[in-house]
Amino acid sequence: MKYTPKQIIKKGLPVIIGGIAGYAYYYFIGCASGSCPIQSNPYISTLYGMVAGAVFLVPSKKKENA
């Protein structure tokens, strides 16, 4: 299956935005002591943000017309 550039952007944009948001969370709110496993590591917080962005790509259940 070949993807068009529009489809790639549509599926990749939420993941990229989530990654940026995850890194911003680390940078602005993160934990300086290192005792918070997600907030103290930029890679993990970015990965969590990317996963959170990917959640928006999961299709929701559609209503059936009765």
C-alpha positions as a Markdown table, in Angstrom:
| # | Residue | x | y | z |
|---|---|---|---|---|
| 1 | Met | 0.0 | 0.0 | 0.0 |
| 2 | Lys | 1.4 | 3.3 | -1.0 |
| 3 | Tyr | 0.8 | 6.4 | 1.0 |
| 4 | Thr | 0.4 | 9.9 | -0.4 |
| 5 | Pro | 2.2 | 12.8 | 1.2 |
| 6 | Lys | -1.1 | 14.1 | 2.5 |
| 7 | Gln | -1.8 | 10.8 | 4.3 |
| 8 | Ile | 1.8 | 10.7 | 5.7 |
| 9 | Ile | 1.3 | 14.2 | 7.1 |
| 10 | Lys | -2.1 | 13.4 | 8.5 |
| 11 | Lys | -0.8 | 10.4 | 10.3 |
| 12 | Gly | 2.6 | 11.8 | 11.4 |
| 13 | Leu | 1.6 | 15.2 | 12.6 |
| 14 | Pro | -0.2 | 14.1 | 15.8 |
| 15 | Val | 2.9 | 12.0 | 16.7 |
| 16 | Ile | 5.3 | 14.9 | 16.0 |
| 17 | Ile | 3.2 | 17.4 | 18.0 |
| 18 | Gly | 3.0 | 14.9 | 20.8 |
| 19 | Gly | 6.7 | 14.5 | 20.9 |
| 20 | Ile | 7.2 | 18.2 | 21.0 |
| 21 | Ala | 4.7 | 18.5 | 23.8 |
| 22 | Gly | 6.4 | 15.7 | 25.7 |
| 23 | Tyr | 9.8 | 17.4 | 25.4 |
| 24 | Ala | 8.3 | 20.7 | 26.4 |
| 25 | Tyr | 6.8 | 19.1 | 29.5 |
| 26 | Tyr | 10.3 | 17.8 | 30.4 |
| 27 | Tyr | 11.9 | 21.2 | 29.7 |
| 28 | Phe | 9.5 | 23.4 | 31.5 |
| 29 | Ile | 8.0 | 21.2 | 34.2 |
| 30 | Gly | 10.5 | 18.3 | 34.5 |
| 31 | Cys | 11.9 | 17.0 | 37.7 |
| 32 | Ala | 15.4 | 18.2 | 38.6 |
| 33 | Ser | 16.2 | 15.7 | 41.3 |
| 34 | Gly | 15.9 | 12.7 | 39.0 |
| 35 | Ser | 13.5 | 10.8 | 41.2 |
| 36 | Cys | 10.7 | 11.1 | 38.7 |
| 37 | Pro | 11.4 | 8.5 | 35.9 |
| 38 | Ile | 9.3 | 10.2 | 33.2 |
| 39 | Gln | 9.9 | 13.8 | 33.9 |
| 40 | Ser | 13.6 | 13.6 | 34.5 |
| 41 | Asn | 14.6 | 12.0 | 31.2 |
| 42 | Pro | 14.0 | 13.9 | 28.0 |
| 43 | Tyr | 13.9 | 10.8 | 25.8 |
| 44 | Ile | 11.2 | 9.1 | 27.9 |
| 45 | Ser | 9.0 | 12.1 | 28.2 |
| 46 | Thr | 9.3 | 12.7 | 24.4 |
| 47 | Leu | 8.4 | 9.1 | 23.8 |
| 48 | Tyr | 5.4 | 9.3 | 26.1 |
| 49 | Gly | 4.3 | 12.4 | 24.3 |
| 50 | Met | 4.6 | 10.6 | 20.9 |
| 51 | Val | 2.5 | 7.7 | 22.2 |
| 52 | Ala | -0.1 | 10.2 | 23.5 |
| 53 | Gly | -0.2 | 11.8 | 20.1 |
| 54 | Ala | -0.6 | 8.4 | 18.4 |
| 55 | Val | -3.7 | 7.8 | 20.5 |
| 56 | Phe | -5.5 | 10.4 | 18.4 |
| 57 | Leu | -4.9 | 8.2 | 15.3 |
| 58 | Val | -6.9 | 5.3 | 16.7 |
| 59 | Pro | -10.4 | 5.4 | 15.1 |
| 60 | Ser | -13.3 | 5.8 | 17.4 |
| 61 | Lys | -16.4 | 3.6 | 17.2 |
| 62 | Lys | -19.0 | 5.0 | 14.8 |
| 63 | Lys | -22.7 | 5.2 | 15.5 |
| 64 | Glu | -25.0 | 2.9 | 13.7 |
| 65 | Asn | -28.1 | 4.3 | 12.1 |
| 66 | Ala | -31.0 | 2.3 | 13.3 |
